[in-house]
Each structure stands twice: as C-alpha cells, then as structure tokens.
Amino acid sequence: MALLNVENIKKNYGKNEVLRGISFSLEKGEALSIIGSSGSGKTTLLRCLNFLEPFQEGKILVGGEVLFDSDGAAKKSDAEIRKKRLHFGLVFQSFNLFPQYSVLKNISLAQELLAKSEIKRNGTYNGQTSYPKALEEIKKKSLDLLEKVGLLEKRDAYPFELSGGQQQRVAIARALALNPDILCFDEPTSALDPELTGEVLKVIKALKSSDSTMIVVTHEIEFARGISDKVIFMSDGLIAEQGTPEQVIGNPKNVRTREFLQKVQ
C-alpha cells in the first residue's frame, strides 16, 4: 500500500482553476520531484497537501488513513487541521524562521507547544508524563537535528546572523522535528545565491539516503534527475507527464515537457 495517495485534487480561486484534478501516489522512502513553469500550480499543490490552502475537490490518504475527502466533508476545526498537518513537514522558499528566537528555539518551539498540549490532554508526550522531562528530550532531539544538518555550532545564533543557506538548513531541521511522514520542499534553493545552493541540496540528498519520504518542488533539473524516484511535470494545473527521471527528464513524451526542458537545461 502506498504511503501517500492524492486523488483528483481541484483548487480554484473564483473562476481561476489552479489545480484541475491532480492524482499521484508515493511509496515510503521515495522521493518525488515536481517540475514545471511558474504558475503551473506546483506550490499550490504543496500548500493543499499541508492543509495551508483549502481545496474544493479531492481526497488525501496517508498510510491508508483518509485525511481529507471532499465527498461529504464537514468543516474541520483548527485542532483537527493541526493534527492532520503533522503528517507533513514543509520547508518554505523563504525559510520563514522566527527572527526573535535562536536557532535552537526555532527547532524546539513547535515540539514544546505540542508536548504541553499532549500532556495536558493525554497525560503523556513521547513516553514522558512530565513537561520538564519532555523539554529535556526535546532539547536533545533538536541538538541532534542541528548536528544532522551541520549547524550544531550555530545553536545560540539568531536567523539574521546566518547565511541564507544556513537559514534553510535550520528550516529543514525544524521540519524534521515533528517526525512527519512526508517532508515537502517548496523551491528550497530559489531564494539562495548559486554558491549557497549546493549546501542545501547536499542536506536534502543526505535525507534521501536516510530513507525519508519527500516531495520536492524544484527548478534544479539535474538535482531532480539525481535524487528522484519519480518526477511529475505540471502544466496549467494538470499533470502533463509523470514517471521515472529517465522517462520524464531523459526521454519526455509530452510536447510541453520537452519545450519546458529545452528552456531550462
């Protein structure tokens, strides 16, 4: 059974149809790259998957559990949406770190808030029944994640003291902190200078080798070719072509895919 099933997602803003029926599946440990021109619906799709954008039609399943089904769907409470969002981690184009908090606090904050909520509601968080004990575990995990992205020495720094590449690596650690089933990247290098792009791509490649399940919206075609198990080419709110990197990037069948790749390669 696939880890993620996306079925016929449709999203519009008034009369503007942004997503016109998107369907795909993803197995645990696979990396999917989504490529396409600006305005093709790539970022909107990621935001719908992360429940940051409501959509009008479609179904999302993770591990066989229906997270959303437009057929007869009732309005979800904020608490329900937050719970569903935990299945996904999203790394934004522009980092979106909290400027008033240290690097370590940026990574630990969401964990701390969730721990407080879970202990109050259920009496436990990750096996800890005491909030101070939970905080100790959260700090240890956050430091481990910083080490994983190569920034342990920056734990007490603030975002303004970091390069763009370092900020994005902190954002990746933050996204990993809540153990999402699927890690999503929205153009993770688009806000970076070329010399900083490599350090971020290196971290993402390391995550691939650690068996993480990932969806990467990217304009880095060679990176998509190297890291992906599957590639989707989107055009005008539709999937124009999907398959292996060799099929979609190396030997595209769709004329729109070929035209796009000729422009960007």
N, C-alpha and C positions, 0 to 999 in steps of 0.2 A: 504493500500500500504506500502511495506517495505521501511524503511529509506534508506537502502543500498542494492543494487543489484550488485553482482560481477558475470560476465558471461564469462566463458571459457577463463580465463587469461592464456596466454602462454608466457614464457620468456626463452630465451636461450642466452648463450654466445658461439657464434660459433656453434659447434656441441654438446655442452653440454646443454641438456634440463633441466632447473632448475625448471620451472613450466610447467606442461603438461596438463593444462586445469582445472583451479580452478574455481568453481562456488559455491556461497552461498548467502544467504540474511540475513539481520539483521533488526529487528524492533526497533523503537525508544525506548530507555530506556533499551534495552537488553545488556547483557554482553556476549561476545563470547571469549572463551579461545581456543588458538591454541597450541597443544602439538605435540611432535614428536622429533625424534633424530636429532642431529646436521647434517646439510647438507640436510635436507628434504625439504627446500625451505621456511621455516616459515618467516625468516627475509626478504628474497627477496620479498615475497608476500606483507609484510607491506610496504616496500620501493616502490613497484609498486603502491600500493594504495595511497601513499603520493606523487606520481609523482617525487620521487627521483631516480627512475630507469625507463627507457623506457621499454615497453614490446611490443612484436611483434603482438600478437592477443588478442582479448577480448574486453569487454565493462564494464564500471563502471558507475552506476547511483546512485545519491544521491537525495532523495526526488522526484524521477521521472525525474530529470534532467540528461541528458547524459553528463557526464564529459569527457568521452573518448570512442570512438568506432573505432576499428581498420579498419572496413569496410569503405574505402574511406577517412580515416583520413588524414588530411593535417598536416604538421609540425606546432606545436604551438609555438607562440612567448613566450619569457621569461615572459612577463607580463601576458599572458593568463595562463601559468602554475602556476605562483604565485597565481593568483586568484583562480584557481581550488584547489590548495593546502590548501587554507583557510578552506575548508570543513573538513579537517583532522588535528588533533594535534598529534604529535609524540613525545613520551618520549623514549630517546635512552638508550641503555645499560650503556654507559659510561658518562652519564649526559650531556656532550657537552655544559657546561656553558662557557661564555666568561670570562677568568681569569682576564682581565683588568677592568672589571666592577663590581660594587657592586651587591649584591643580588637584590636590588630593581631595579637597572638599567637592569639587566638581564631579569627581567619580563616585564619592561615597554618599552624596546627598540623597539621591533617589532611593538608594538602598536603606538609608536611615529612615526616611519617611515611610517606606513600605514596611520596615521592621516594626516601627511604632504602631502602625495601623494593624498589622497582623497579630502582634502580641496583645493588643487591646481587644481585637475581635476573637481571635482563636487561642490566645494564650501561648503561642509559640511562633518562632520565625527561624527557619533552617535548623530546627532542633534546639534553639535557645529559648528559654522561658523568661529570661531576664533581659531587659533592654540594654543595660550596661554591658552584659556579656555579648549581646548581639552586636553592639558597637565595636567591641574588640575584634570580633570576627570580620566585620565589615571593613575595618581599617586594614587588617591583614590582607584581605582579598583585594582591596583597592591598591595596596602597595605591590602585590603580586602582578596585577594588571599593568601597573606603570612599568614594572620591570619587563613585562612581556612586550610592551611597545617601545622599550628602550629609553624611558624617561624617568627612572626612579630618582635621579638626582634633582629633578625639577619639581618634586612633590610639594614644596612650600612656595613655589613661584606662582605668580598670577598671570592670567592669559596675556596681558599686554607686554609681559616680559619674554614671551615665546615667539618664535618664528611661526609663520603660517603652517609649515609642515609639522612643527611640534604641536601646535594647537589641534590640528586634525588628528594626530596620533592620540592626544588626550581624549578627543571626541570618540575615537574608536574604542578606547579603554572604557569610557563611560557607557557606550552602547553595549559592551560585553558584560557590564557589571551585573545586570539582572538576568543573566543566562537566557537570552532569547533563543527560541527555536530557530529563527531565521534572522540573519543580520543583513540589513539593507543599506546600500551606499548610494547616495544621490550625487553623481558627478563629484566624487571625493577629491579630485585634483583640479577642478575648474577654477578655484579661487587662488591657486598657487602659482608662483613663478616656476618656470621649467626646471630650475635646479633643485627645487624642493619637492617636485612631483615624485621623484624616484624613491625618497624615503618613505612616503605614504604607500606607494604601490608595493614596496618591499614588505611592509607590515601586512597588507592585505594578502599577498602571496603566502606569507607565513601562516595566516589563518586558514587558507585553503589547505595547506599541508597538515593542519591540525584537525581536519575533518569537520570544519564549520560549514553550515549551510548558508549560502549567500546569494543575494540578488544585487547586482552592481549595474547601475545606470552610468554609462561612461562614454566619453568621446575618444578614449585611448584604444584604438582599434587593435593594435598589436598586443596590448595588455589583455584585452578581451579574448583575443585568439589564444594567448598562452595560459590563461587562468580558468577558462570556462569549460564546463561540460556541455552546456547548451548556450546558444545565442538566439535572441529574438531581435528582429528588425521591425521597428514600429514606424508607421507612416499614416498620417491623418486619422489617428485614433484607432487604428487597426493593427493587428499583427500581419505584416505583409509576407514575412518569411520567418521560419524558425527551424532549428536543427543543431547539429554539431558545429563547432567553429569552422571546420573544414568545409562543411556544406554551405553555411551562410556567408562566411568571410572569404573562404578559399575558392568556392565554386557556386556563387549565388545564381539562383534560377529566376528570381523576380527582377524585372527591369528597374524598379525603383530602388531595390537593394544595390544593384550594380551601379546605378547613377550616383547613389549616396557614397559608396565606397570609392568610386573614382574621384570624387571631390575631396575626400578626407585623407586618402592614403598618399 
